[in-house]
Amino acid sequence: MPRKPKRPCSQPGCPELTHERFCDEHRKAEARRYERYQRNPNTAKRYGRAWKRIRDRYVAKNPLCEECKRNGKLTPVQEVHHILPLSRGGTHDESNLMSVCTPCHSSITAQDGDRWRRGRG
């Protein structure tokens, strides 16, 4: 299946074309801005060195996106998703984790009403 055509980066004045919302350069800047100004400070405390070790072990055991695998696609994992978010009482236990690619993670997060729908009607 062909990909959608590239579109301009969402950063005002950036001429780069990308398949994502931001080009590589501005994606990093947007992530830093989100971490600093929009992400709940209590959430940032939950993702320390211990989480990185847990995440790396889980990715080693589950190297493919679990959502894509259900749909017959083989996509490398890019993120580890908490099925029940930590903010709602979830844990870092393997039974609460899921290997996903970035598009699947964004889709799941939007359906759950977390980051992407906050503040909308």
C-alpha positions as CSV (number, residue, x, y, z in Angstrom):
1,M,0.0,0.0,0.0
2,P,1.5,3.4,-1.0
3,R,2.3,5.9,1.7
4,K,0.6,9.3,1.9
5,P,2.6,12.1,0.3
6,K,4.9,14.0,2.5
7,R,3.6,17.3,4.0
8,P,5.3,20.4,5.4
9,C,6.6,20.3,8.9
10,S,4.2,21.9,11.4
11,Q,6.9,24.2,12.8
12,P,6.1,27.7,11.4
13,G,8.5,28.6,8.6
14,C,10.1,25.2,8.2
15,P,10.4,24.1,4.6
16,E,11.1,20.4,5.3
17,L,8.7,17.7,4.1
18,T,7.9,14.8,6.4
19,H,5.5,11.9,6.9
20,E,5.2,12.8,10.6
21,R,3.8,16.0,12.2
22,F,7.3,17.5,12.5
23,C,10.6,17.0,10.7
24,D,13.4,15.2,12.6
25,E,15.0,18.5,13.9
26,H,11.7,20.0,15.2
27,R,10.3,16.6,16.5
28,K,13.1,16.6,19.1
29,A,12.4,20.3,20.0
30,E,8.7,19.6,20.3
31,A,9.3,16.6,22.6
32,R,11.5,18.7,24.8
33,R,8.9,21.5,24.9
34,Y,6.2,18.9,25.8
35,E,8.3,17.4,28.6
36,R,9.1,20.8,30.0
37,Y,5.7,22.7,29.8
38,Q,2.9,20.2,29.2
39,R,3.7,16.9,30.9
40,N,2.6,16.5,34.4
41,P,5.8,16.7,36.7
42,N,4.6,13.7,38.7
43,T,4.5,11.6,35.6
44,A,8.1,12.5,34.8
45,K,9.2,11.1,38.2
46,R,7.8,7.7,37.3
47,Y,10.1,7.2,34.3
48,G,13.6,7.0,35.7
49,R,16.5,4.7,35.3
50,A,14.6,1.7,36.6
51,W,11.9,2.2,33.9
52,K,14.5,2.3,31.2
53,R,15.9,-1.1,32.4
54,I,12.4,-2.6,32.5
55,R,11.6,-1.2,29.0
56,D,14.9,-2.5,27.5
57,R,14.2,-6.0,28.9
58,Y,10.6,-6.0,27.6
59,V,11.7,-4.8,24.1
60,A,14.3,-7.6,24.0
61,K,11.6,-10.1,24.6
62,N,9.0,-8.4,22.3
63,P,10.9,-6.8,19.4
64,L,7.8,-6.3,17.2
65,C,4.8,-4.0,17.5
66,E,2.0,-6.2,19.1
67,E,-0.8,-4.2,17.4
68,C,0.7,-4.5,13.9
69,K,1.4,-8.2,14.5
70,R,-2.3,-8.7,15.2
71,N,-3.0,-7.1,11.8
72,G,-0.5,-9.3,9.9
73,K,2.3,-6.6,9.7
74,L,5.8,-7.0,11.1
75,T,6.9,-3.6,12.4
76,P,9.8,-3.0,14.8
77,V,8.9,-1.8,18.3
78,Q,9.5,1.9,19.0
79,E,7.8,2.5,22.3
80,V,6.4,0.5,25.2
81,H,2.9,1.3,26.2
82,H,1.3,0.9,29.6
83,I,-2.1,-0.8,29.0
84,L,-3.4,0.7,32.3
85,P,-1.6,4.1,32.6
86,L,0.5,4.7,35.6
87,S,-1.7,7.8,36.3
88,R,-4.7,5.4,36.7
89,G,-3.0,2.9,39.0
90,G,-1.1,0.8,36.4
91,T,2.4,-0.6,37.1
92,H,5.6,-1.5,35.2
93,D,4.7,-5.2,35.5
94,E,5.1,-7.1,32.2
95,S,1.4,-8.0,32.1
96,N,0.6,-4.2,31.9
97,L,3.1,-3.5,29.1
98,M,2.8,-3.7,25.3
99,S,5.4,-3.2,22.5
100,V,4.1,-0.8,19.9
101,C,5.3,1.4,17.0
102,T,4.9,5.1,17.2
103,P,1.7,5.3,15.0
104,C,0.0,2.5,17.0
105,H,1.0,4.2,20.3
106,S,-0.4,7.5,19.1
107,S,-3.6,5.8,18.0
108,I,-4.1,4.0,21.3
109,T,-3.3,7.1,23.3
110,A,-5.9,9.2,21.3
111,Q,-8.5,6.5,21.8
112,D,-7.8,6.4,25.5
113,G,-8.3,10.2,25.6
114,D,-4.9,10.9,27.1
115,R,-2.3,13.2,25.7
116,W,-3.9,14.1,22.3
117,R,-7.5,14.8,23.4
118,R,-6.7,16.8,26.6
119,G,-8.6,20.1,26.6
120,R,-10.9,19.3,23.7
121,G,-14.6,19.3,23.9
